[in-house]
Amino acid sequence: MKLCSFSLILVAAMIGTASAQPKQPSATFANVKYGPHKRNVLDFYRAKGKGPRPLLVYIHGGGWTGGDKRRNRRGFQPFLDRGISYAAINYRLTPDSPLPAPVHDAARAIQFIRSKAAEWNIDKTRIALTGGSAGACTSMWILLHDDLADPQSKDPIKRESTRVSAAAVSGGQTSIDPKVIEPWLGPNVLKHRMINMAVGEKTIEGALKNYQKYKSLYVEFSAFNHLSKDDPPLFMSYGNNMKLPSQSAGHGIHHPVYGVKMKDKSDRLGHECHLLIRGVSKSSRYRSPNEFLFAKLLGENNTSIAKRIDRLTDRFEQAQLTADLETSLSLVLPTATAIKASGSAPPSLSADLRGKARFQRSRKLKRLEPVRVVSRKIAMADSSAVVTEIVGANANVSKRKIRPRRRSIVWVRDGRSWKISHIHESNYSRWERAISAYESQDAKQRRKLGGVVFIGSSSIRGWKSLRRDFAKTDVRGRGFGGSQMIDSILYAHRIVAPYRPTAVAVYAGDNDIAVGKSAEQVFYDFQVFVKTIHATNPRARVGFIAIKPSLRRWRLWPIMKLANARIEEFAVTNELVDYLDIANPMLNASGLPRKDLFLKDGLHLNAKGYALWADIVRPWVEQ
């Protein structure tokens, strides 16, 4: 079986395992009272394992007006299987018991559980929270709020801490303040009864009329207001409907913008926060909330194992490139197999490594080939891992034609070690025709050095007036439609470096985010692009043409805007990097994309759009 198929099967198997729904076990202790109200009860499920166990606490949703601790029947068995105890709580509901009751009840439950730590075999230092909607809102508040413990209280439960190790939540409200969330999401969000009933009002009109009376409650119970750099880590997940303004009360109260706002503030403060928007954005470290929680609550976790696999992969590839046969063979199973990019299969991976080492030594080569890993992803399972890479030319290559290729490496547990069981390589040839066409064009005329190269996706390829727009400067357009930032990195040695330009303008990131890459990934890839350009041309200026706000991809604009902001900050501190802001001028007075700048597809620019870009970029090109 080809490895690409194997990888998909393996990843599907990992996801399937995580979402399995076995029969729900019985609670170790059911309906334990933690307070005087009839809804102040919790269920506790004790996990097996040596020593005190970590604990996950579930806080149910329902807009604080309904819901029950039994809602999460499907989701907690994987935690028990991994030795993590589990608790689910009920709490008082609004409007009969408005804020602070629902949230303070949950905090009280955490204190009560801590008071039972010795009896229930709980590790007080490893407690995490989870929940959806209002349960997520409460979880984030407890996670980010200062400790509510009262060391002087006569009540021993109140002397316990409310601080926890982490929280993984879904569809949560990072603010409940109507004066904050209406500008974020539009008027429909205020139609959800959670906002008015939270303060005991039957209608939103009543809540707004008496806003000054309730303002302190709205401010206090908005987790967004309590975030600080030293707070425990947070993982947020949301649905993928990014449309603004929100389309309904239900859409508004669970809108991904809540997460985008929190993530933006968290990144600025340097706090650990992960945002998963289904099909739009994902964490660069954790594939799922469960993986995040396992990482934070357990000793060895997928994240630490992935780091180990990353280091081992680096070690193997370095050994392979330098003919260090002893090291490379020590990292592969004797039965390991391989498929080359040509489609041929050597007798074994070990035989292939020996053949490469003999060739390298006979030619007296210091390195087998001048390549580097440009992109790497690691998919983990309990006893195996699939490393998927894109390999391209070294950053300092400018005269050789190195075709990029994909490589998948399968690692498996071998006792306490990890060994390679299979390697599969294939050509990464999607853009080869476009790149070869540029090279053929150059071959027909004498190459002129210097000038400015524009590289990137279809927004560069479609800039037909590029030479006219910058008539005073020698400019070259080297766009290839549909490409991402990584593609500009892979082909820079063939369509940028040979010209030794004085400046390079890049437009990329648009397609990256459209296929689900995060703002942080785009920012990271741009930094690699800058290093690639400067490896062969240290004094070249690099201009990042901001990711544009478009009609078709408007739902992705919050992520694109965040990527722009990260790169703009980077440019401020780098003498040879500039941020070329074409984004803000493309918005109208209402803050929406100007329709007059686009073709009918709502994505690509028309002549007027390119004229706007030219006016903004021209001073940078001609400086």
JOCORDA-V592949 format. One record per helix or strand of 3 or more residues. SS is the DSSP state (~ for helix, > for strand). FROM is the first residue (numbers start at 1). TO is the last residue. If there is no record, write none. Layout:
ss->[SS;SS]
from->[FROM;FROM]
to->[TO;TO]
//
This chain:
ss->[~;>;>;>;~;~;>;~;~;>;~;>;~;~;~;~;~;~;>;~;~;>;~;~;~;>;~;>;>;>;>;~;>;~;~;>;~;~;>;~;~;>;~;>;~;~;~]
from->[3;29;41;53;69;77;85;101;117;122;134;166;178;187;193;204;211;223;233;249;257;273;289;302;325;332;349;371;384;405;417;432;452;458;466;475;485;497;503;510;519;541;554;577;584;595;607]
to->[18;33;45;59;72;81;89;115;120;132;144;170;185;191;197;209;220;226;238;253;269;277;297;321;330;339;362;380;393;414;427;443;456;461;469;479;495;499;507;514;536;545;572;580;586;597;622]
//
